[in-house]
Amino acid sequence: MSWANALLLLLLVLVAVLAVARYAWAARVRRAYAGIGAGVELLTTTIGTRRETLRLILCWSGLALGVIALAGPRWGSSTDTRSASGADVLLVLDCSRSMLATDLYPTRIDAARRKALDLVRLAPETRLALMPFAAVPVLRCPLTGDHLALAEMLTDCSPDLFPVESGYQGTAIGAAVSEGLGVLGRQVERGQAILVMSDGSDDFADQTKKAAEAAKAAGVPVYGLFLGDTERKVTLRIDGKDEVMDADRSSLDTLAKGTGGISVNATADDKDVKAILEHLTKTVAQRPWEERRQIVASERFQWALLPAIALLAAGVLLSTRRKA
């Protein structure tokens, strides 16, 4: 057994302290009434002591179970099955240092993450995989229908994943696409595509042409989402000197035209992602898929929450008046 928020169990101590304080206060009130003398019987004749005690037990027990529910008890396991009809799309996200340029708000990499979240939102039936890249690609998330998990992984995609001191910085779009073909694997029954989100400043143009040929041979269209403003020149301080961060969509155009996909410029709204999805839906096979996940330590908070609500309701509604 485990807990989602084990520290909340400390609130049980607070509940116990409050319960003892409430009991001490009630005892003090009873002693004060006892000093009144003959009038105490008239003041308390309609109050049932046993009913009042039962009411307090129900309320405090409900509060204690409510704290346990908030702590999120977990045990057991379950199988989660997801099914839909769609395609498999590998999201290839540029995390080179040029993506820190500020010609898109606030930076190109932030704009790319927003666009990726738009894709997650607009394509719930599509299985997605995530591969950030710079000089080398790294598979961050394999194909999955769990879009929430993929969205969480997007937050960590930044140039920090590819330290320059290790030689991982640069922009190798072709290598990322070639690696992506292996990640997808060629399954005839599945519609597959690759979406490259990049500012297009490719350091290895020859690899990009070879990747386009390989993708065409595999029947996997490559789509491009261009992140940058060619009308603006943005300067960043890289390795102690100022450098202009170029943006060039020619590599994305080469991949798209050579494989049957399209490339578009990033827009302020979600029209760019919608255009890609519309083309993808028309040209890439949308077939049924099913995915099973084994969930270990399932959430069991409801086992404490429902009794807590019932006890609190019973305590509040219980009358403390004696029957005539």
N, C-alpha and C positions, 0 to 999 in steps of 0.2 A: 504494500500500500504506500502511496506517495501523496503529496499535496501540491496544489498549484501555487498557493500562497501560504506556506507554513507559518510565516511570522504572524499572520492574522489570528493564529491560535492563542497568541498572548492576550487577545481580547477576552478569552475565557476567564483569565485572572481578574480582569476588570469587572466582568459580569458577576463573579463570585464576591468581589469586594462590595459591589453595589447591593447585592442581595443581603449580605451580612449587615451593611449599613442600614438598609431598609428595615430589617428585622429589629436592629437596635433602636431605631427611631420609633417603630411601632410599640416596642416594649416600654420606651420612655413615655409615650403618649398614654399607654394603659396605666402606668403608675401615676401620671398626672391626673387622670380621670378618677383613679381610686381615692385620691385626696379630696375629691368633691363630696364623697359620702353618699347620702341617700339618693342624690340626683343621678348618679352614674347609671343606675338601672333603667331610668327613664330615657337617658341619652342613648343607650346602646341596646335597648330591648329588641330593636328590629334588625340588628346586625348578627348574622350567624358566624360564629368564630370559626367553625369547621369550613364553611363555605369560603370565608375570607382566606383561610390558609390554603385551601385547594386552588383558589384563584391565583394566589401568589406563586404557588408551585407550577401551575400551568404556564404563567407568563414568563417566569425566569427560565424554565426548561425550554420554552420556545425561543427565547433569546439565545440561550446556549447553543441550541441546534442551528439557529440562524448563523452564528459565528462559524460553526463547523462547516456549514454550506458555503459561506464566503471563502473559507480556506481552500475549498476545492479538493475534496477527497477523490483519489483515483485508484482504481484497481481493476483487475480483469483485462480482457482484450476483446476486440470486435473487428469485423471486416467491413470496410467501407467500399461500396461498389459505385462507380461512376460510369455513365454511358451517355453517348451523344453521337451526332453524325457531323463530321467535319474533316479537316485536313491536319497534317502534322507540320508545324512551322518552327523552324529554328531561328531564334532571334540572336543575331550576331551584333554585339554592341561595342563600338569603338571606345576604348578607354586610354587612348594615347594622350600625351600632355597637351596636344593641340586642342583637345576637347575642353580645355579650361578657358578657351577664348570667350570673350564676353559680347560677341556680336549677336548672340541669342541670349535671352534673359533667363536666369542670371548668367549662366554659362551654357556652352554647347552640351556638356555632359548632363546637366540638370534638365535641359530641354529634351535630351534623348530619353532620360528616365521617365519624363512626363508622357512622351509619345509611347513608350513601352507600356505604361499603365493604361493609356488609351486603348492600345491593342488588347490588353487583358480584359478591359471592360467591354469592348465592342465585339469580341470574338469568344464568347463563353463556350461555344461548342468546339473550339479548336484546341488540340493538344499543342502545348508550347514547350520549347526547350530554350535555355539561355546560355550563350557563350560570349563572354566579354573577351576582348583581344587588344593587343598593342603590337609588339614585335612578334608575340606568340599568342595563340588562342588558348583559353582555359575553359573547359566545360564546367559551368557553375550549377546548372540544373538540367538533368536529362528530361526527355519528353514526359510531360505530366498533364493531367487535367486539373490538378490542384493549383489553380491560378493564385490563390492567396499565398501559398508557399513561394511561388515564383516572384510575386510582387515584393515579398519581404527580402528576397535575395537581391532584388534590383537596388535596394538602398546601399548595398556594399560595393556596387560596381562603380569604380572610380579609378583614376590613374594610380592611386596608392596600391592597387592590386599588382601593379607591374613596376617594381622598383628599378630605377635607372641604374643603380649600382650593380644590379645583377644582369644588366644588359637586356632587360625585357621591354624597354621603351622603344617606340617606333610605331609605324603603321603598316601592317602586313595584311591587307584585306584578302588577297588571294590565298594566303596560307590559312586564314580563318575559314574561308569558304570551302577549301579542299578538306580541311579537318571536319567541317560541318557535314559534308557528304558522308563521311564515315560514321558520324554520330547518328544521322538519320537512318543509315542503312537502306538498301533499296528493297522495298516491299511493294510488289506489284499491286496488291490490294489496297494500299494506302496512298492517298494524295499527299504529296510532300512539297515543301517550298522552303526557301531561305530568305530571311529579311535582314539586310545589312543596314544598320543605322550608323552613319559616319559623316565626318566632314570631308571625306574623300581624298585627303592628302596621303596618297599611297607611296610608300618608299620602294615598292617592288612591283612595278607595272607588269613585268614579264610573268610573274606568278599569278597576277590577276587574269591575264589572258588565258593561261593554262587552266586556271580554276574555272573560267567560263566554259572552256571546251569540255572539261570533265563534268560539269554540271549539266551541260546540254546532252552529253552522251548518256548520263544517268536519268535524264528526263525530269530533272529538278529545276524549276524556274527560280531565279534569284531576283529579289525585289530590293530596291534601294530607297532609303529615306535620307535625303541630303540635309545635313545640319550645318548651316553656315550662311553667311551673307557675303556674296562675292563683291558687293559694292563697298564693303567696309574693310579697312585694313586694321587688324588688331595685333598689338604687340604684347608679348609676354616675356618676362625675364626667365630665361632658361639657362641653367648651368652658368649663372653669373653674367649673362649678357642678354640684351634685348633682341628678340627674334620676332619676325612677322609670322603670324599663324595663318597660313594660306588655307583657303577652302576651295576645293575643286571637285565637281561631281562627275568628272569624266570616267573615273574608275567604276562608279556605280552605274553609269550609262552603259559602259562596256559589258558589265555583268548582266544587266537587264536585257539589253538588245541581243546578246549572244545566247540567252537561255529562255527567252519568251516571257520574261517578267517586265515590270515597268519600274522607273525611278521617278521620284517626285521630290520637290522641295518641302521642307518642314513649314507648316503654317501655324498661325497663332491659335487656331482652333483645331478640331479633329478631322477636318476635311481631307488632309493628307493620308491619314490612316484609313479613313473610309474609302478613299480611292483605291488604295492598295488592296483592301479586303474585298472590294467589289470586283476587281480584276481577278483576284485569287479565287473567289467563289465561282466565277464563270469559267475559269480555265483549268483549275486544279480539282481533281476528283474529291468529292465530299462523301466519305463512306463511314458507316457506323463503326464505332470503337467502344470498347469496354475496358475499364481499368479497376483493379482491385487493390486495396491497401489494407494491410494488417495494422490495426491501431492497438498499441500496447498501453496499458494503464488508462482505460477509458474514464472519462469524466463521470463521477457518480454523485455530484453535489445535490441532485434532485432527491436522493434518498434521505438527506437531512433537511432539505428546504421544504418539502411538502409537509412532513410532520411538524416542522417549526411553525409554518403558517397555520396549521390546524390547532396546535397548542395555544398560540397567541390569540387566535380567533375565539377558542373556547374560553380562555381566561378573560378576555374582554367582555364576552357576552354572558358569562356566568353571573347570575344574580347572587348578591350576598345577603339578601333579606331572608329572614326566617319565615317559614310557612305558618300561616295562622293556625 
